Amino acid sequence: MFRAPASVIRLLESIRCNFFWGGSGVWRKLTWVRWEKKLLPYGSSGLDIGLLNAKNLALLGKWWWRFKSSQNSLWSKVITSVYGSDRGLGSSNISLSPGCSSTWAHIIKAGSKIDDMGISFISSFSKELGDDSTINFWTDIWVGTTTLREKFGRLYALDMDKPATLENRVLIAGNAITFNWEWARDLRGRALEEFVALSSSISGIQLRSDSTDRMKWSLNSDGVFTAKKLKSLIEEKSIHGGNNVIGTIMNRVVPQKISIFVWRAKQKRIPVRFELDKRGMDLDSVLCPFCGGGIENVDHILSNFRLTSEVWKGFLRWWSILADNITVLDPLLSDPIFNSATIVGKSIWEAVKWVCCYTIWKGRNNKVFKGKEWNSTNIVSEIQSTSYGWISSRVKKLNIEWHQWMQNPRYYVLSNIIGVG
């Protein structure tokens, strides 16, 4: 219910960023990807973490929806008695004076803040006509895209019954609809011109006695307000992915840490020697710790040097796939059967490939930091056991035994998922 100060938002974002990279209150670790980029949605190369400021504004915006759609509730009536028939929601210049609740003022100002971002939030609420019992004639949007008070200010000023609902204003006699007016004086000049225009705007209204009035939110396709939708709209306006966008794929078949590792590897943001040297780390060499003949970059350590190639060849033989050129960071290896598989089949294949990348990286770190010897056969065995444990527990549609997984996973995955014998 409160608008968080900008300084508090910045502090919390800093704490989240430090926590994500494994830092603490004393030590700060190297930041490999800008925090703003990780906040982006999956489709814009981020991790869909989301902005705290967007969440704060979206929850404040939810109060607009609650008060507009709950006019008969006791708390809505209390607000109405204090701030008028529109409860202050039609005004963005409410002051934080001693006579005004700062809480309600922050809720009102949140609407203006969202509008300033280029989102038509304040005007996004409208009423769908039903039995006309709850629609305020002047301050609710029920004809067009703005309130009648905004369009016909002179008439509103002359009206003696400003809080009137449409039910009080409309007189129905048979099939004829007339309106009950009570003006402070006779209409003339521009006020009369406005009355002619108003009459033309509302002459064709149709009331439905079989349903009640319903609040609609134009920024969502189904007309229902959700804080999640508003948060995503605010984030679209606040953060941008730029031109070089690499879509993020979060595979639910494997733990999130595997998906994040592949996301970082696609952007060359894992701590290989070449990337550490670019960031000013003092290293004795940028050459590969295994072969010593090539620069250790992401492509080299995950696919290009001899020992890694042995792992990938063993992996592909296990899956009965023939491939001369290994490009492990492509969305899928060249394989027409898996290209035609279902979404679940593709997810399993992608998950196993990602486990292979992650296990190779673990083998590299064990060699560099623990002095363990690289054994390609053992690494392939670890890929098989790790992937089976994750996939068999996470994919309910897949009924595969361990010996089947070891013998020919490609055949049994396709047989289970798409019924290919």
Beta strands, then each sheet from edge to edge (+ up, - down):
strand 1: 125-128
strand 2: 170-173
strand 3: 176-179
strand 4: 214-217
sheet 1: 1+ 4-
sheet 2: 2+ 3-
end
